Amino acid sequence: MFGGASRNRLRGNRLSGNGYTAQGNNFGIGIEGTGTNDNVVEHNTITGNTNGLYMTAGVQGNIIRRNLIVGNPPIQVDLDHPSAKGVDIKNQAQSGANTFQSNRCLTAVNAPCPAVKPQPEEKDK
Amino acid sequence: MIGLKISLWSGAFIGALVMGIGNAQATDIGGTISTTLTITEDSQLVDDVTCTVTGAPCIAISGPNVTLELNGFTMTGQADAQTACAGGTPTFSENGVDVESQTGGGIAIRGPGLIQRFRGPGIFLHNSTGVTVTGVTVSTNCFSGILVGGGSDHQISSNVSVRNGNPVAPCGGI
């Protein structure tokens, strides 16, 4: 999402194997550019992409909750292209500008990872 | 089974006729699309689609309240089968399904179905409002599988996005 896309809901999608390693900022899900605010990204499975979730500076009010975001990039990409530096969540927005709740992730820039503990609501499913 | 085949071929034939016009209301779609097909009423794929449109979308939806049902069929563009962006010059406007500046709401793109190998995004929602995209698989498109530019209030759920990306621009699954 880019260019001021707002109030969208991305739910229950599966994103895998997306992105060129050389580009570095490719992703499973991207929230990019000024005004791309107030979106909800929930219950998605995001694995094996160049980055998992990619957020640029300036985005705000987005809620990222209950996603599985792991293995971004896959180990073979990490080993063969160490300069790519992909992570599960790359958040370049100001700390606190967006909300992260109950995601499962291992690596991040400026996001609460690693986080793997099941939440109470998830035990009931 | 024979009846089903006859139905599918009839649909493809009708679709092919409509595609020659390039603009249609309720439409059964299948076969080759060589000029952007703009749909203005509920439409469905009745066979696989091969898109040879250059520098423009394959199917454009002009709403409001228009649903495109993929019905389990495949839309295939002109990008490279392995790497997408290596299939000639990446062309942003050459996307699979395009929703441009539609703010009336009620537009839907429904799977199951596969949108693959476009030299632009697989699905592009641009400056539009209230579009639903559900159950679609988007794969091996140059730029993003599903790209949302501007606009608001879309519901994008239960889709599968794999092997999309771009060597220059920050793109990916959605």
Interface residues (C-beta under 8 A of the other chain):
Chain A: M1 F2 G3 G4 A5 S6 R7 N8 R9 L10 R11 G12 N13 R14 L15 S16 G17 N18 G19 Y20 A22 Q23 N25 N26 F27 G28 I29 G30 E32 I46 N49 T50 N51 Y54 T56
Chain B: C85 S144 G145 L147 V148 G149 G150 G151 S152 D153 H154 Q155 I156 S157 S158 N159 V160 S161 V162 R163 N164 G165 N166 P167 V168 A169 P170 C171 G172 G173 I174
